[in-house]
Amino acid sequence: MTAPSSTPRIALAHDWLVGYRGGEGVLDCVARLVASEFQPGSLYALFDDGRPLTPAIDAMAHRVSWLNRVPKAKKARRWLLPLYHAGVRQLSSMLASDDSRARVDLLVSTSSAAVHALRAPRDVPHLCYCHSPPRYLWHLGEQYSSGMMGVGLRVCSPVLRRLDACGARRVTTYLANSTHTREMIRRCYDRDAEVVFPPVRTEYFIPRTEATDAALSDAERRTLDEIDVWAEGQRCGAFVLCAGALEPYKKTDLAIDAVKTIGRPLVIAGNGSQRERLEALAAGSPLVKFLGRVSDAMLRALYQRAGMLLFPQLEDFGIIALEAQACGTPVVALGAGGALDSVVDGETGVHFAAQNTAELASAIERCGGLGTRSESCRRNAERFSEAVFQDAMRKRMASALAR
């Protein structure tokens, strides 16, 4: 065993390292905090496809479960759902072995699947930042219910829910990313959780300036010029924006139907399994433009130029709603889930009550009547900055270590 140090050693855990999305943004912010103020331990994950994510994440030693060696596992993780807890057991053994060589003082996991069930070594507190209890088990199972995968999940779900709830008892302290997630943790695990909102890159997502325009490529500037001409030609004011993965629960089809109803141009940035179906739904309409996956600089430019962001889905939190507000753009959001924390109805956007075309179309028109809200949107987004998040996590980690 190595000599003890007065600086606590912090181990991190994350479900999988296979791309950068909101969860990895949280992990990166925690990893940077650990690197600057503590001794970094290892980072434990069920899957790791080896691609670079961020300097702070990449700098940590990665410890990965045997599931990562299953052929094509990294592209077909859902097929291995029944084996996730077996992978977690192996990670727990790895962590115990690592702790015997170099004492771990605190385990911090960021989880929306199974890694929250990681067993910390004896007397080591486990602080879990929970994005959601596993959706495929507790509240979105119908979206995983098709085909052979769905049959297997329906058969295994009762056992997997018991394993998941049992694993939740190993967590010392839960942190929830929203009040919605806090209630889910209470309902699924009968555990209390404190809300710590996830970090938003408010230093990057800002209102339009010469510097933000300069970050765009020539091709991106041409695309934005074409969008401006196209939107002006519709004679309906600024375009509205949908951004993110094109998956069923995102309800992008609802946005397409709504703009057809009121004649408002819609730009859709993102890609996913529903792209072909959505393009067919929009076929023949001059009001909808698909851009596919875009760069961060292009996404920021779209936020800055859009009249509003449409957020018709139910999310546990939903970072993009605050990225848009950080750029000064109001949000039309379903009045449920994380949007209740991030969008101030009548001030930084509009809530609507039900996921149907009429409700969303009405909300778009009401949001258009709010007038300029850029300063209110920006002030609201700053409540969720990376600095605010790191300060909150620093205090919770110190409290866990003090125990």
Secondary structure, 3 states (H helix, E strand, C coil): CCCCCCCCEEEEEEEEECCCCHHHHHHHHHHHHHHHHCEEEEEEEEEECCCCCCHHHHHCCEEECHHHHCCCHHHCHHHHHHHHHHHHHHHHHHHHHHHHHCCCCEEEEEECCCHHHCCCCCCCCEEEEECCCCHHHHCCHHHHCCHHHHHHHHHHHHHHHHHHHHHHCCCCEEEECCHHHHHHHHHHHCCCEEECCCCECCCCCCCCCHHHHHCCCHHHHHHHHHHHHHHHHHCCCCCEEEECCCCHHHCHHHHHHHHHHHCCCEEEECCCCCHHHHHHHHCCCCCEEEEECCCHHHHHHHHHHCCEEEECCCCCCCHHHHHHHHCCCCEEEECCCCHHHHCCECCCEEEECCCCHHHHHHHHHHHHCCCCCHHHHHHHHHCCEHHHHHHHHHHHHHHHHHC
